[in-house]
Amino acid sequence: MSAGGLGQTVHAEWTKLRTDTGYVWLLLVLVAVTASVSAGVAATAHCSSGSCGEDPVRLSLTGVTLGQAIAAIVSVLVIGHEYGTGLIHTTLAAVPRRTTVLVAKAVVVGGAVCAAGTVAVLVSALAGRRLLPGNGFTSAHGYAALSLTDGPTLRAVAGSVIYLILVALLALGVAAAVRDAAVAIGVVLGLLYLFPLLSHVVTDPHLRQHLAQIGPMPAGLTVQATTGLSHLPIGPWAGLGVLALWAAGALVIGGTVLGLRDA
């Protein structure tokens, strides 16, 4: 893989993305959904005493749990749309090395989701900073105002952006493997939301904890936690690492299938 070849392919993939208004609108929806859901939760959450047991930072970033679905859809369509329209033949004719194509798509999708996710998460955090104090999350109840100068808050905010990027890369790998956009979206959303649903059904506490440790969504979102860290099933960065392993595995499988099968 030559650096020049990869650079040209990244430029070509970026041109496809930015000139298709559908992707631009989806990225704007990602920002809007994430920020509006986060603001809505911050506006309705209440703390009447120092023992309300809520994590204000995590509350402020709740919208990421829905915004991730948009990030996954954007990523799936980047490759699924090409298979659906037959454009993939043109892409692979121009760039025969399929690993280069997948890496270029990963760079472009990761960059686009990083930009949109950063805006979404920062707006969410700002909404939490402004709304939560009016609902009892004050110093009188043991809560300081949200600030990026606070280490755990900064980790939660930055980690949420990384989380969205990893979800997008996971979706890209799945889409490369299954090719069909609708099926890929179903698989990715199933992987993300199945483990939290199972944890509400399973009664065995040890199994429930294990599901939280290996599921891409519950493990990955522990990076948002800033309180009660000793009670988490897995540490914040370790949890994000679990999601990274899911994303890496999906990309390896997707890249292998892309290289072995005809377009």
CORLINGI-V864853 format. One record per pair of residues at least 12 apart in sequence whose C-alpha atoms are under 10 Angstrom apart, sorted by the first residue. I is the first residue (numbers start at 0). GAP is how many residues later the second one is. D is the distance in Angstrom with one decimal. If there is no record, write none. Layout:
# CORLINGI-V864853
i=(I,I)
gap=(GAP,GAP)
d=(D,D)
This chain:
# CORLINGI-V864853
i=(0,0,0,1,2,4,4,4,4,4,5,5,5,5,5,5,5,6,6,7,7,8,8,8,8,8,8,8,8,8,8,9,9,9,9,9,9,9,9,9,10,10,10,11,11,11,11,11,12,12,12,12,12,12,12,12,12,13,13,13,13,13,13,13,14,15,15,16,16,16,16,16,16,17,17,21,21,22,22,22,22,22,22,23,23,23,24,25,25,25,25,25,26,26,26,26,26,26,26,26,26,26,26,27,27,27,27,27,28,28,28,28,28,29,29,29,29,29,29,29,29,29,29,29,29,29,29,29,30,30,30,30,30,30,30,30,30,30,30,30,30,30,30,30,31,31,31,31,31,31,31,32,32,32,32,32,32,32,32,32,33,33,33,33,33,33,33,33,33,33,33,33,33,33,33,34,34,34,34,34,34,34,34,34,34,34,34,34,34,34,34,34,35,35,35,35,35,35,36,36,36,36,36,36,36,36,36,37,37,37,37,37,37,37,37,37,37,37,37,37,37,37,37,37,37,38,38,38,38,38,38,38,38,38,38,38,38,38,38,38,39,39,39,39,39,39,39,39,40,40,40,40,40,40,40,40,40,41,41,41,41,41,41,41,41,41,41,41,41,41,41,41,41,41,41,41,42,42,42,42,42,42,42,42,42,42,43,43,43,44,44,44,44,44,44,44,44,45,45,45,45,45,45,46,46,46,46,46,46,46,46,46,47,47,47,47,47,47,48,48,48,48,48,48,49,49,49,49,49,49,49,49,50,50,51,51,51,52,52,53,53,53,53,54,54,54,54,54,54,54,55,55,55,55,55,55,55,55,55,55,55,55,55,55,56,56,56,56,56,56,56,56,56,56,56,56,56,56,56,56,56,57,57,57,57,57,57,57,57,57,57,57,57,57,58,58,58,58,58,58,59,59,59,59,59,59,59,59,59,59,59,59,59,59,60,60,60,60,60,60,60,60,60,60,60,60,60,60,61,61,61,61,61,62,62,62,63,63,63,63,63,63,63,63,63,63,64,64,64,64,64,64,64,66,66,66,66,67,67,67,67,67,67,67,67,67,67,67,67,68,68,68,68,68,68,68,68,68,69,69,69,69,69,70,70,70,70,70,70,70,70,70,70,70,70,70,70,71,71,71,71,71,71,71,71,71,71,71,71,71,71,71,71,71,71,72,72,72,72,72,72,72,72,72,72,72,73,73,73,73,73,73,73,74,74,74,74,74,74,74,74,74,74,74,74,74,74,74,74,74,74,74,74,75,75,75,75,75,75,75,75,75,75,75,75,75,75,75,75,75,75,76,76,76,76,76,76,76,76,76,77,77,77,77,77,77,77,77,78,78,78,78,78,78,78,78,78,78,78,78,79,79,79,79,79,79,79,79,79,79,79,79,79,80,80,80,80,80,81,81,81,82,82,82,82,82,82,83,83,83,85,86,87,88,88,89,90,91,95,96,97,97,97,97,97,98,98,98,98,98,98,99,100,100,101,101,101,101,101,101,101,101,102,102,104,104,105,105,105,105,105,105,105,106,108,108,108,108,109,109,109,109,109,109,109,109,110,111,111,112,112,112,112,112,112,112,112,113,113,113,113,113,113,113,114,114,115,115,115,116,116,116,116,116,116,116,117,117,117,117,117,117,118,119,119,120,120,120,120,120,120,120,121,121,121,121,121,123,124,124,124,124,124,124,124,125,125,125,126,127,127,128,128,128,128,129,129,131,131,132,132,150,151,151,151,151,151,151,152,152,152,152,153,153,154,154,154,154,154,154,155,155,155,155,155,155,155,155,156,156,157,157,158,158,158,158,158,158,158,158,159,159,159,159,159,159,161,161,161,161,162,162,162,162,162,162,162,162,162,162,163,163,164,164,165,165,165,165,165,165,165,165,165,165,166,166,166,166,166,166,166,166,166,166,167,167,168,168,168,168,168,168,169,169,169,169,169,169,169,169,169,169,169,169,169,170,170,170,170,170,170,170,170,170,170,171,171,171,171,171,171,171,171,172,172,172,172,172,172,172,172,172,172,172,172,172,172,173,173,173,173,173,173,173,173,173,173,174,174,174,174,174,174,175,175,175,175,175,175,175,175,175,175,176,176,176,176,176,176,176,176,176,176,176,177,177,177,178,178,178,178,188,190,190,190,190,191,191,191,191,191,191,192,192,192,192,193,193,193,193,193,194,194,194,194,194,194,194,194,194,194,195,195,195,195,195,195,195,195,197,197,198,198,198,198,205,207,208,208,208,209,209,210,211,211,211,211,212,212,212,212,212,212,212,213,213,213,213,213,213,214,214,214,214,215,215,215,215,215,215,215,215,215,216,216,216,216,217,217,217,217,217,217,218,218,218,218,218,218,218,218,218,218,218,218,219,219,219,219,219,219,219,219,219,219,219,220,220,220,220,220,221,221,221,221,221,221,221,222,222,222,222,222,222,222,223,223,223)
gap=(96,98,99,98,97,90,92,95,96,99,89,91,93,94,95,97,98,93,97,87,96,82,85,86,91,92,93,94,95,96,99,90,91,92,93,94,95,96,97,98,93,94,97,79,89,92,93,96,65,78,88,91,92,93,94,95,96,90,91,93,94,95,97,98,93,62,92,57,61,88,91,92,95,90,94,52,55,50,51,52,54,55,89,50,88,92,49,44,45,47,48,90,40,43,44,46,47,85,86,88,89,90,93,42,88,89,91,92,38,41,42,87,91,33,34,36,37,38,39,40,41,43,44,83,86,87,89,90,32,33,36,39,40,82,84,85,86,87,88,89,90,91,92,93,31,35,84,87,88,91,92,30,31,32,33,34,35,36,37,87,27,28,29,30,31,32,33,34,36,83,85,86,87,89,90,25,26,27,28,29,32,82,84,85,86,87,88,89,90,91,92,93,26,27,84,87,88,91,23,24,25,26,27,28,29,30,87,20,21,22,23,24,25,26,27,28,29,82,83,85,86,87,88,89,90,20,21,22,23,24,84,85,86,87,88,89,90,91,92,93,19,20,22,23,84,87,88,91,18,19,20,21,22,86,87,90,91,14,15,16,17,18,19,20,82,83,85,86,87,88,89,90,91,92,93,95,16,17,84,85,87,88,89,90,91,92,87,88,91,14,15,86,87,89,90,91,92,86,87,88,89,90,91,85,86,87,88,89,90,91,94,96,87,88,89,90,92,93,87,88,89,91,92,93,86,87,88,89,90,91,92,93,90,91,84,85,89,174,175,83,89,173,174,82,88,169,170,171,172,173,69,72,73,76,77,81,87,88,89,90,97,169,170,171,67,68,71,72,75,88,89,90,95,96,97,99,100,167,168,169,170,67,70,95,98,99,102,163,164,165,166,167,168,169,65,66,69,73,165,166,61,62,63,64,65,66,67,68,69,71,72,86,97,164,59,60,61,62,63,64,66,67,95,96,99,160,163,164,59,62,63,159,162,57,58,61,53,56,57,60,96,97,99,100,157,160,95,99,127,128,152,153,156,50,53,54,97,45,49,92,95,96,97,98,99,100,121,124,149,95,98,99,102,116,119,120,123,124,43,94,97,98,115,38,39,41,42,43,45,46,93,94,95,96,97,98,100,37,41,92,93,94,95,96,97,98,99,100,102,103,112,113,116,117,120,95,98,99,102,108,109,111,112,113,115,116,35,38,39,94,97,98,111,30,31,33,34,35,37,38,90,92,93,94,95,96,97,98,99,100,106,109,110,33,92,93,94,95,96,97,98,99,100,103,104,105,106,107,108,109,112,94,95,98,102,103,104,105,107,108,27,28,30,31,94,97,98,103,22,23,26,92,93,94,95,96,97,100,101,102,92,94,95,96,97,98,99,100,101,102,103,104,105,94,98,99,100,101,97,98,99,92,93,96,97,98,180,95,96,97,177,176,175,173,174,173,172,171,163,162,157,158,160,161,162,153,155,156,157,159,160,155,154,157,70,71,74,149,152,153,156,157,148,152,64,67,59,62,63,64,66,67,145,62,56,59,60,63,52,54,55,56,57,58,59,62,54,53,56,48,49,51,52,53,54,55,56,47,48,49,50,51,52,54,46,50,45,48,49,41,43,44,45,46,47,48,39,40,42,43,44,46,42,40,41,35,36,37,38,39,40,43,26,35,36,38,39,33,21,22,23,28,29,31,32,20,21,22,19,17,18,15,16,17,18,15,16,13,14,12,13,75,71,72,73,74,75,84,70,71,72,73,70,72,68,69,70,71,81,82,65,66,67,68,69,70,80,81,66,67,65,66,61,62,63,64,65,77,78,81,60,61,62,63,64,80,58,61,78,82,53,54,57,58,60,61,77,78,80,81,56,57,79,82,50,54,74,75,77,78,79,80,81,82,21,22,25,49,50,53,76,77,79,80,20,79,75,77,78,79,81,82,18,21,46,73,74,75,76,77,78,79,80,81,84,13,14,16,17,18,20,76,79,80,83,12,13,16,75,78,79,82,83,15,73,74,75,76,77,78,79,80,81,82,83,84,85,13,14,73,75,76,77,78,79,80,81,12,13,75,76,79,83,74,75,76,77,78,79,80,81,82,83,73,74,75,76,77,78,79,80,81,82,84,76,79,80,75,78,79,84,28,24,25,26,55,23,24,25,26,28,51,22,23,24,25,17,21,22,23,24,13,16,17,18,19,20,21,22,23,24,12,15,16,19,20,21,22,23,13,14,12,13,16,19,27,25,23,24,25,23,24,22,20,21,22,27,19,20,21,22,25,26,29,19,20,25,28,29,32,24,27,28,31,23,24,25,26,27,28,29,30,31,22,23,25,26,15,16,21,22,24,25,13,14,15,16,17,18,19,20,21,22,23,24,14,15,16,17,18,19,20,21,22,23,24,15,16,18,19,22,12,13,14,15,16,17,18,12,13,14,15,16,17,18,12,13,16)
d=(7.8,8.3,6.7,8.9,9.9,8.3,9.6,7.9,9.8,9.8,9.3,9.9,9.7,6.0,8.0,8.0,6.6,9.5,7.9,9.7,9.0,9.4,9.0,7.5,7.4,6.8,9.7,9.1,6.0,8.5,9.9,8.9,8.1,9.7,8.3,4.6,6.9,9.0,7.1,6.6,8.3,9.9,8.5,9.4,9.9,8.8,9.5,9.7,8.9,9.4,8.5,6.8,6.3,9.6,9.1,6.7,9.0,8.7,8.2,9.0,5.9,8.5,9.6,9.0,9.6,8.9,9.9,9.8,7.7,9.6,8.0,8.5,8.8,10.0,9.3,9.1,9.9,9.6,6.5,9.4,8.6,8.5,9.5,9.3,9.2,9.7,9.9,6.8,8.2,8.3,6.7,9.8,9.6,7.5,7.5,9.9,7.5,7.8,7.3,9.0,6.0,8.5,9.8,9.6,7.2,9.8,9.8,9.1,8.3,7.4,9.5,9.3,9.7,9.5,9.0,8.5,5.2,7.8,8.4,5.5,6.7,10.0,9.3,8.8,7.0,7.5,9.7,7.3,9.4,9.5,7.3,9.3,9.9,9.8,9.7,6.0,6.7,8.7,6.7,4.4,8.0,9.9,8.6,9.3,9.4,8.5,9.7,9.6,7.1,9.5,9.9,6.8,8.5,9.9,7.1,5.9,9.7,10.0,8.6,8.4,7.9,7.7,4.1,5.4,7.9,6.5,4.8,8.4,9.4,8.5,9.6,5.9,7.3,8.8,7.2,8.9,8.2,8.9,6.1,8.3,8.6,9.8,8.7,5.4,6.9,8.5,6.0,4.8,8.6,9.5,8.0,9.9,9.8,7.2,9.1,9.1,7.7,9.0,9.0,8.6,6.9,4.7,8.4,9.2,8.0,8.9,8.4,9.3,7.1,5.3,5.5,5.1,4.4,7.8,9.5,9.7,10.0,9.4,8.9,8.9,5.5,8.2,9.9,7.6,7.6,9.0,6.8,8.6,8.7,8.1,8.7,6.2,8.6,8.9,5.5,6.5,9.9,9.4,7.7,9.4,9.8,9.0,9.3,8.9,9.7,9.0,9.4,9.4,6.6,7.1,8.9,7.2,8.3,9.8,8.7,9.5,9.4,8.1,9.5,9.8,6.3,5.7,8.9,8.7,8.9,9.6,7.3,5.5,8.8,8.9,6.0,5.7,9.5,9.7,8.3,10.0,9.9,9.4,8.6,8.0,9.3,5.7,6.7,9.8,8.5,7.4,9.0,8.7,7.7,8.0,9.7,9.2,7.4,9.8,6.6,8.7,9.0,7.8,9.3,8.7,4.9,5.9,7.4,8.8,9.2,9.6,6.2,4.7,5.8,8.7,7.8,9.9,8.0,5.7,8.2,9.8,9.9,7.7,7.6,8.7,9.6,8.3,5.5,8.7,9.2,8.7,9.1,9.1,7.5,4.1,5.8,8.2,7.7,8.8,9.7,9.4,8.6,8.8,8.9,9.1,9.8,8.2,9.5,9.6,9.2,9.1,7.0,6.6,5.9,8.4,9.7,7.5,8.9,7.4,9.7,7.4,8.0,9.3,9.1,7.9,9.6,9.1,8.3,8.8,9.6,7.4,7.4,8.8,9.7,9.6,7.0,9.5,8.9,6.5,9.7,7.4,8.5,7.1,7.2,6.8,8.8,9.3,9.5,9.0,7.7,9.3,9.9,9.1,9.1,9.2,5.4,5.8,7.4,9.0,9.5,9.3,7.7,9.1,9.1,9.4,8.8,9.9,9.5,5.8,5.6,8.3,7.2,4.8,8.0,9.2,8.4,9.2,9.7,9.6,9.3,6.8,9.1,9.5,5.9,6.6,9.5,8.1,8.5,7.9,7.8,9.8,7.5,9.9,9.7,8.4,10.0,9.7,9.2,8.7,8.4,7.6,8.7,8.4,7.6,9.0,7.2,8.8,8.7,7.7,8.8,9.9,9.8,9.4,9.3,9.2,8.3,9.9,8.4,8.4,8.6,9.8,8.0,9.7,9.1,9.9,8.3,5.8,8.9,9.6,6.7,7.8,9.1,9.0,9.5,9.2,8.5,9.0,9.7,8.7,8.6,6.8,8.8,9.8,9.6,9.5,9.9,9.0,10.0,9.0,9.5,9.4,6.5,9.7,9.1,8.6,6.6,7.8,9.5,7.0,5.5,9.3,8.5,9.9,9.5,8.5,9.2,9.5,6.2,4.9,8.1,7.9,5.3,7.8,10.0,9.8,9.3,7.1,7.2,7.9,10.0,8.1,7.7,9.2,9.9,8.5,9.3,8.9,6.3,9.7,9.0,9.2,7.9,9.5,8.5,7.6,8.8,9.0,9.7,8.7,8.5,9.6,6.2,8.6,9.7,8.7,9.7,8.8,5.4,7.2,8.6,5.9,5.3,9.0,9.6,8.1,9.7,10.0,9.3,9.7,8.0,9.2,9.3,5.7,5.4,8.5,7.8,5.3,8.2,8.8,8.8,6.0,8.6,9.7,6.6,6.6,9.0,9.4,8.5,8.0,9.8,9.3,6.2,9.0,9.2,8.8,7.5,9.5,9.5,7.8,7.8,8.8,9.8,9.2,9.9,8.8,7.9,9.9,7.2,9.5,10.0,6.5,6.7,7.5,9.0,8.0,8.9,9.8,6.1,7.5,9.9,8.7,5.5,5.7,4.5,8.3,9.5,8.0,9.5,9.8,8.8,8.3,6.7,9.9,9.0,9.7,9.4,9.7,9.4,6.3,7.2,8.3,7.8,8.2,7.1,7.7,8.6,9.8,6.8,9.5,6.3,9.9,9.9,8.0,9.8,8.3,7.6,9.3,6.7,6.0,9.6,9.9,9.7,6.3,8.6,8.0,7.3,9.6,9.4,9.7,8.4,8.5,8.1,8.4,8.6,6.8,8.5,9.9,9.1,8.9,9.3,8.2,9.6,8.4,6.4,9.7,7.1,8.8,9.0,9.2,8.1,7.1,7.6,8.4,9.3,8.8,5.4,7.9,9.4,6.8,6.9,9.8,8.0,8.8,9.8,8.3,9.3,6.9,5.9,9.5,9.5,7.3,9.7,6.3,7.4,9.5,7.4,6.0,9.7,9.6,8.8,9.6,8.9,9.5,9.9,9.7,8.1,5.4,8.5,9.2,6.6,7.9,8.5,8.0,8.5,5.8,9.1,9.3,9.1,9.8,8.6,9.7,6.5,8.4,9.8,7.1,6.8,9.9,9.6,7.3,9.2,9.9,9.3,9.2,7.4,8.5,8.9,9.1,10.0,9.8,7.5,8.0,8.8,9.9,9.8,8.9,7.3,9.5,6.0,5.1,7.6,8.6,8.7,8.4,9.0,7.3,9.5,9.1,9.1,8.4,7.8,5.4,8.7,9.8,9.8,7.9,8.5,6.6,9.4,9.7,7.1,7.4,9.0,8.6,8.8,9.0,8.9,8.6,5.5,4.1,6.6,7.2,8.5,9.8,8.6,7.0,8.9,9.0,8.7,8.4,9.2,5.7,6.8,8.6,8.2,7.7,8.7,7.4,9.5,7.0,6.6,9.3,9.5,9.6,8.3,9.4,9.6,8.9,6.5,7.3,8.4,9.7,6.9,9.7,7.7,8.5,9.7,10.0,9.6,9.5,9.6,9.2,8.8,9.8,6.8,6.1,9.3,8.6,6.0,8.8,8.6,9.9,8.6,8.5,8.8,9.4,7.7,8.6,8.9,7.0,9.6,8.3,8.9,9.3,5.7,7.9,8.0,7.2,7.6,9.8,9.6,8.5,8.3,9.2,6.6,4.0,7.2,8.1,5.6,6.7,9.6,7.3,7.5,8.6,5.9,8.9,9.9,7.8,7.8,8.6,9.8,8.8,9.9,9.4,8.6,7.8,7.0,7.9,9.8,9.7,9.7,7.2,8.1,8.0,4.5,4.0,7.2,6.9,4.6,7.1,9.8,9.7,9.7,7.6,7.1,9.0,9.5,5.7,7.2,9.7,7.9,6.0,9.6,9.0,8.8,9.0,9.3,7.2,9.9,8.8,7.9,9.8,8.3,4.6,6.8,9.0,7.3,6.2,9.9,8.1,8.5,9.4,6.5,4.2,7.4,8.0,5.6,6.6,10.0,9.6,7.9,8.5,9.4,9.2,9.7,9.0,9.4,9.9,7.7,7.2,8.1,9.7,7.4,6.0,5.1,8.3,9.9,9.9,8.8,8.8,6.9,8.7,9.9,8.3,9.7,8.9,9.9,9.2,6.2,7.1,9.8,8.5,5.5,8.0,7.4,7.2,9.6,9.2,8.0,7.5,7.8,9.6,7.5,6.4,9.9,7.8,9.6,6.7,7.4,10.0,9.5,9.9,9.3,9.0,5.8,8.7,7.7,9.3,9.2,9.1,6.5,7.8,9.0,9.3,6.1,5.8,9.1,9.1,7.0,7.9,9.9,9.2,8.2,6.6,8.4,9.3,9.0,7.8,7.8,9.0,8.1,8.2,9.3,6.4,4.7,8.4,8.8,6.7,8.8,8.9,9.0,9.2,7.3,9.4,9.4,7.9,9.4,9.8,9.2,9.5,8.2,6.8,8.4,7.9,9.2,7.9,4.3,6.4,8.4,6.5,6.9,9.4,9.5,7.5,8.1,8.2,4.7,4.2,7.3,6.6,5.4,8.4,7.6,9.6,7.2,7.1,9.1,7.3,6.8,4.7,7.8,8.7,6.0,7.3,7.6,3.9,5.9,8.4,6.7,6.3,9.8,7.1,9.7,9.8)
